[in-house]
Amino acid sequence: PSDAAGTRDFPPLMSASIILPLKGTKPAELSNALLSYYADVTKSRPPEAAAAAARTLDQVRERLSSIKALSDTTADAAATELLAYERQLAALARRLDNAGAALNVRFIWRDAFRPKQKVEKGDLDWERVCTLFNAAAALGYAASRAFRRGAQADAFKQLQRAAGCFAAAHDMVRPAIWGLDPRWEPASLSPDLGLEMLSALRDLMLAQAQHAFHQKAVDEGTSPSVRAKLAEQAALLFGAALRTLDSQELRDYVTEEGSLFKPADDSWLRRLRAAEARARAIAQEEAAAAAAADSSYGAQVARLRLASELMRRAAAAAPDGSPERRSLEDESSSLSQRTRQAEQDNATIYQDPVPSAGALPRLEPKLFVKPIRPEDGLSSAQAAYADAFPALLPAATAAAVTQFHGEVHAKLHDLSTRTTSDAEKAQKALAELELPQALEACEADKRLPARLVRAIAKAQATGGVGVLEELLSACTALEKEAVGAATMANEVLKAEEEKDAALLSDEPRLTRPLLHALKTTQPLVITRSQLGALEAEDLPHLSPSLPVSPRLSSP
């Protein structure tokens, strides 16, 4: 149906271009190799949690590798489990050197478009890249199902996640094949995992996501001018994917080989050409509706003519006899009829000059999609698996941990030595003052020690009670000064402790032992330790003397 301005509902084209074939694989004994490596490295038997995690890894891989084709009932579950499996492999690879090459497990994967081609590599990154390809294929299939249900929002999210899988695979393959000494020989990759192919598939998924967002905008009644920008961006993304996939290098690759009784099948590529032409036609059709709303009827006719020609090309590009072709032919026929009606209305009513196609302003695209990385939303599964192998660390990390433990042990030994020495000095000083025995005796028989009596007599001989009061006043002042200094030191140390806590919160990689090891922090640590030691050692011994001081000033 269409309205007076020329807008219409755009039935979702069930474009099979988003349905990618799966990569096949052969069995791989990952769990036995992993547990054997664990025992060799740790010199101990793997704990039950590690053994269970390794067995689960094999079970998941076997279950996923048994999926030969996707269906409406398996696509969503397959996508979720494939992404979780890839995240588990990512967590495990971080605990191993060279992406787990030391496990000596060979992962064999078939090319998605040419299953007879097989590639075998011995590290977890290769397994991850191939798993990401299949996850993207499953997400693409789930998106096509969402299209059929009219759930454009679901398709929008699933296709962006599929694009994120291809982007992540591209980011893993590139460093592995670049450089003077690449980890993987570029020629050893299957064509479906080449950098250009992965980039094109990412753009294809983003194009479909942008198309889904345009359809969502149609359902919500967004203005034609905005929808034209959305459709134009979808067309640009389709065009970027098509330029790569329709190149001489990849055209023959994505075309299914023929045989004596079967011609070569290029239907996958033809669906992509049709999708690109249809997206361009929709953009022009939306722009025509915007022109009509702005009373620019000549521009409306020009854009409808261009849209009609592009839709005709889309129908011609679709595979012969396919549902897509029949749908596009219907759209083309309807659009041609509406174009003729707009031409007649303009000729008889509006008589607005019709510009040529080349004179029409270029449509401004508006991007609303981006790749959603595989790790988004699956961090809990990743963390749960990583905890199963806490004893496995890369060699460089293990060496750094050993060095750190050695430094901590040396510092603790130094602190212990200094504490013992300080305790001996304190005991000697107390012995010279007959403490704490003198205070304990005073508490027991209410008599002052002889040494203190002699000191008092001497003080009386040199000035009596007045001198004692002066001495007591001086002692009291010194006591207040000492308490004040200790209080201020405690406040400073408390403030520094709060700053240390804030710094540790902002920098998760920084631990408290590393913070205390900094030269700028060591004086604070030493001061805090000394102040605590003085409070712990002196106050218990001096507190019994507090009741004695008032008696010195009484008559």
Secondary structure, 3 states (H helix, E strand, C coil): CECCCCCECCCCCCCHHHCCCCCCECCCCHHHHHHHHHHHHHCCCCCHHHHHHHHHHHHHHHHHHCCCCCCCCCHHHHHHHHHHHHHHHHHHHCCCHHHHHHHCCCEEEECCCCCCCEEEECCHHHHHHHHHHHHHHHHHHHHHHHHHHCCHHHHHHHHHHHHHHHHHHHHHHHHHHCCCCCCCCHHHCCHHHCHHHHHHHHHHHHHHHHHHHHHHHHHCCCCHHHHHHHHHHHHHHHHHHHHHHCCHHHHHHHCECCCCCCCCECHHHHHHHHHHHHHHHHHHHHHHHHHHHCCCHHHHHHHHHHHHHHHHHHHHHCCCCCHHHHHHHHHHHHHHHHHHHHHHHHHHHHCCCCCCHHHCCCCCCCCCCCCCCCCCCCHHHHHHHHCCCCCCCCHHHHHHHHHHHHHHHHHHHHHHHHHHHHHHHHHHHHHHCCCCHHHHHHHHHCCCCHHHHHHHHHHHHCCHHHHHHHHHHHHHHHHHHHHHHHHHHHHHHHHHHHHHHHHHHHCCCCCHHHHHHCCCCHHHHHHHHHHHHHHHHHHHHHHHHCCHHHHHHCC
